[in-house]
Amino acid sequence: MSACYEIETEIPVNHQLVMQLPDSIPVGHAKITIHYELTDHSIQPKSINHHAGKITLREDPLEFQNNIRAEWM
């Protein structure tokens, strides 16, 4: 069984968080997850163009797709 404890805080410029947990949380293993909102400057648009020409095709893509689908029947 697991339980969840949630608090909200601000991440400071030094990126260090110090927190005091309630005594009701038992001593032992725990997993900490940080959920945060992405800002416009933290989202890096990615181009798929660097993948262009990387795959060497050995057969016609449509023929390959039809062969794979034929295996389903």
Backbone as a chain_set.jsonl record, in Angstrom:
{"seq": "MSACYEIETEIPVNHQLVMQLPDSIPVGHAKITIHYELTDHSIQPKSINHHAGKITLREDPLEFQNNIRAEWM", "coords": {"N": [[0.843, -1.163, 0.0], [0.419, 2.282, -0.621], [0.887, 5.794, 0.045], [0.226, 9.311, -0.343], [1.797, 12.442, -0.059], [1.489, 15.847, -0.345], [2.833, 19.001, -1.119], [3.115, 22.481, -1.925], [5.612, 24.53, -3.35], [8.149, 27.014, -3.994], [10.724, 26.962, -6.372], [13.928, 27.843, -5.655], [16.586, 30.067, -6.861], [18.972, 28.73, -6.413], [18.279, 26.138, -6.714], [17.813, 24.346, -4.603], [15.98, 22.495, -2.302], [14.555, 22.481, 0.923], [12.886, 20.621, 3.249], [10.451, 19.883, 5.764], [8.991, 17.033, 6.901], [5.771, 15.829, 7.948], [5.29, 14.292, 11.188], [3.656, 12.128, 10.977], [4.322, 10.7, 8.756], [5.923, 7.736, 8.103], [9.24, 6.571, 8.993], [11.572, 5.492, 6.566], [11.895, 4.021, 3.269], [11.209, 6.185, 0.521], [9.714, 7.791, -2.308], [10.387, 10.607, -4.197], [8.825, 12.989, -6.166], [8.996, 15.586, -8.501], [6.826, 17.907, -9.723], [6.372, 20.244, -12.224], [5.589, 23.303, -13.925], [6.094, 23.914, -17.337], [7.869, 26.57, -18.801], [7.759, 29.034, -21.422], [10.412, 29.551, -22.292], [11.693, 27.254, -21.494], [10.939, 25.229, -23.121], [12.151, 23.519, -25.748], [11.929, 23.648, -29.112], [11.96, 20.872, -31.28], [13.503, 19.607, -34.138], [12.78, 17.261, -36.646], [14.333, 16.916, -38.772], [17.013, 16.168, -38.584], [16.965, 13.458, -38.662], [16.56, 12.768, -41.244], [17.242, 10.785, -44.067], [18.564, 8.778, -42.673], [17.636, 6.178, -42.502], [17.943, 3.218, -44.275], [16.173, 1.947, -46.83], [15.005, -1.243, -47.766], [12.987, -2.228, -49.224], [9.954, -1.276, -50.918], [8.089, 1.067, -49.087], [5.236, 0.977, -48.933], [4.709, -1.617, -49.836], [5.995, -3.074, -47.833], [4.371, -2.34, -45.631], [1.907, -3.463, -46.415], [2.595, -6.187, -46.404], [3.14, -6.615, -43.683], [0.602, -6.094, -42.594], [-0.791, -8.203, -43.771], [0.102, -10.327, -42.292], [-1.424, -10.167, -40.027], [-3.801, -11.339, -40.519]], "CA": [[0.0, 0.0, 0.0], [1.187, 3.522, -0.637], [0.16, 7.015, 0.357], [0.801, 10.479, -1.011], [1.854, 13.701, 0.688], [1.727, 16.885, -1.354], [2.964, 20.399, -0.716], [3.553, 23.363, -3.005], [6.737, 25.38, -2.96], [8.826, 27.718, -5.083], [12.1, 26.513, -6.562], [14.789, 29.026, -5.607], [17.621, 30.14, -7.891], [20.033, 27.749, -6.148], [17.67, 24.833, -6.999], [17.872, 23.479, -3.435], [14.768, 22.494, -1.491], [14.658, 21.943, 2.27], [11.506, 20.444, 3.701], [10.185, 19.133, 6.992], [7.824, 16.185, 6.718], [4.994, 15.615, 9.18], [5.653, 13.11, 11.961], [2.767, 11.019, 10.62], [4.951, 9.938, 7.675], [6.863, 6.83, 8.762], [10.637, 6.51, 8.573], [11.812, 4.402, 5.617], [12.063, 4.351, 1.849], [10.181, 7.038, -0.084], [10.025, 8.276, -3.649], [10.03, 12.016, -4.313], [8.593, 13.412, -7.541], [8.824, 17.032, -8.651], [5.96, 18.301, -10.843], [6.528, 21.684, -12.443], [5.048, 23.839, -15.163], [7.1, 24.351, -18.298], [7.732, 27.939, -19.27], [8.053, 29.143, -22.849], [11.847, 29.475, -22.559], [12.231, 25.924, -21.171], [10.519, 24.293, -24.165], [13.018, 23.604, -26.911], [11.338, 22.983, -30.264], [12.883, 19.916, -31.875], [13.301, 19.345, -35.551], [13.037, 15.867, -37.011], [15.145, 16.918, -39.988], [18.305, 15.508, -38.392], [16.762, 12.035, -38.932], [16.378, 12.569, -42.682], [18.255, 10.021, -44.77], [19.262, 7.848, -41.786], [17.119, 4.818, -42.681], [18.131, 2.655, -45.609], [15.033, 1.084, -47.131], [15.32, -2.39, -48.614], [11.82, -2.493, -50.062], [8.992, -0.187, -51.008], [7.386, 1.196, -47.808], [3.852, 0.518, -49.032], [4.759, -3.078, -49.927], [6.323, -3.529, -46.482], [3.176, -2.159, -44.796], [0.914, -4.453, -46.826], [3.075, -7.494, -45.942], [2.929, -6.668, -42.229], [-0.844, -6.217, -42.352], [-1.212, -9.531, -44.207], [0.413, -11.234, -41.2], [-2.45, -10.053, -38.994], [-5.001, -12.111, -40.888]], "C": [[0.897, 1.236, 0.0], [0.274, 4.696, -0.289], [0.884, 8.172, -0.305], [0.744, 11.681, -0.069], [2.234, 14.778, -0.311], [1.827, 18.251, -0.704], [3.356, 21.198, -1.952], [4.659, 24.252, -2.482], [7.251, 26.108, -4.185], [10.25, 27.185, -5.17], [12.982, 27.754, -6.59], [15.88, 28.973, -6.677], [18.756, 29.16, -7.65], [19.549, 26.308, -6.36], [17.764, 23.85, -5.825], [16.591, 23.629, -2.628], [15.078, 21.872, -0.136], [13.236, 21.825, 2.772], [11.448, 19.609, 4.97], [8.914, 18.343, 6.761], [7.063, 16.048, 8.028], [5.436, 14.334, 9.891], [4.792, 11.901, 11.608], [3.321, 10.184, 9.457], [6.026, 9.054, 8.301], [8.276, 6.924, 8.171], [10.792, 5.331, 7.618], [11.937, 4.933, 4.204], [10.895, 5.208, 1.359], [10.648, 7.446, -1.472], [9.528, 9.713, -3.74], [9.929, 12.376, -5.787], [8.379, 14.916, -7.55], [7.975, 17.283, -9.896], [6.098, 19.809, -11.003], [5.961, 22.058, -13.797], [6.193, 24.258, -16.067], [6.818, 25.785, -18.701], [8.12, 27.979, -20.74], [9.545, 28.999, -23.142], [12.442, 28.106, -22.22], [11.844, 24.88, -22.214], [11.385, 24.518, -25.392], [12.345, 22.907, -28.088], [12.37, 22.079, -30.932], [12.511, 19.675, -33.324], [13.602, 17.879, -35.817], [13.924, 15.782, -38.249], [16.503, 16.235, -39.808], [18.198, 13.993, -38.577], [16.691, 11.74, -40.433], [17.551, 11.808, -43.286], [18.985, 9.0, -43.928], [18.842, 6.394, -41.997], [17.341, 4.384, -44.126], [17.004, 1.661, -45.848], [15.457, -0.03, -48.072], [14.159, -2.78, -49.507], [10.896, -1.286, -50.033], [8.204, -0.105, -49.693], [5.941, 0.705, -47.853], [3.789, -1.012, -49.105], [5.066, -3.682, -48.55], [5.094, -3.464, -45.583], [2.125, -3.2, -45.142], [1.325, -5.85, -46.364], [2.86, -7.654, -44.441], [1.444, -6.849, -41.916], [-1.364, -7.603, -42.744], [-0.93, -10.554, -43.106], [-0.648, -11.223, -40.117], [-3.64, -10.953, -39.261], [-4.764, -13.584, -40.802]], "O": [[1.995, 1.223, 0.556], [-0.951, 4.586, -0.33], [2.014, 8.029, -0.771], [-0.248, 11.893, 0.627], [3.209, 14.625, -1.047], [1.016, 18.613, 0.149], [3.874, 20.638, -2.918], [4.647, 24.672, -1.325], [6.816, 25.829, -5.302], [10.905, 26.983, -4.147], [12.81, 28.621, -7.447], [16.069, 27.943, -7.324], [19.447, 28.787, -8.598], [20.324, 25.365, -6.201], [17.79, 22.639, -6.042], [16.168, 24.741, -2.31], [15.775, 20.861, -0.053], [12.468, 22.786, 2.736], [12.291, 18.745, 5.207], [7.87, 18.92, 6.458], [7.655, 16.143, 9.103], [5.906, 13.396, 9.246], [5.166, 10.767, 11.912], [2.839, 9.08, 9.206], [6.939, 9.557, 8.955], [8.467, 7.303, 7.016], [10.2, 4.275, 7.843], [12.069, 6.136, 3.979], [9.744, 4.983, 1.733], [11.845, 7.442, -1.763], [8.381, 10.002, -3.398], [10.843, 12.1, -6.565], [7.664, 15.455, -6.705], [8.367, 16.91, -11.001], [5.959, 20.559, -10.037], [5.868, 21.226, -14.7], [7.152, 24.885, -15.616], [5.668, 26.168, -18.916], [8.747, 27.046, -21.243], [9.912, 28.384, -24.144], [13.572, 27.817, -22.611], [12.364, 23.765, -22.194], [11.35, 25.588, -26.0], [12.201, 21.684, -28.067], [13.519, 22.477, -31.126], [11.336, 19.555, -33.671], [14.56, 17.323, -35.28], [14.23, 14.686, -38.719], [17.085, 15.769, -40.786], [19.219, 13.309, -38.644], [16.756, 10.58, -40.839], [18.71, 12.145, -43.046], [19.946, 8.398, -44.407], [19.61, 5.478, -41.7], [16.976, 5.087, -45.068], [16.895, 0.653, -45.149], [16.173, 0.199, -49.047], [14.321, -3.569, -50.438], [11.056, -0.387, -49.208], [7.698, -1.127, -49.229], [5.475, 0.078, -46.902], [2.911, -1.628, -48.5], [4.466, -4.681, -48.156], [4.801, -4.414, -44.856], [1.509, -3.768, -44.24], [0.461, -6.63, -45.965], [2.441, -8.717, -43.983], [1.079, -7.665, -41.07], [-2.285, -8.117, -42.109], [-1.648, -11.548, -42.994], [-0.759, -12.186, -39.358], [-4.396, -11.29, -38.35], [-5.668, -14.372, -41.078]]}, "num_chains": 1, "name": "protein.A"}
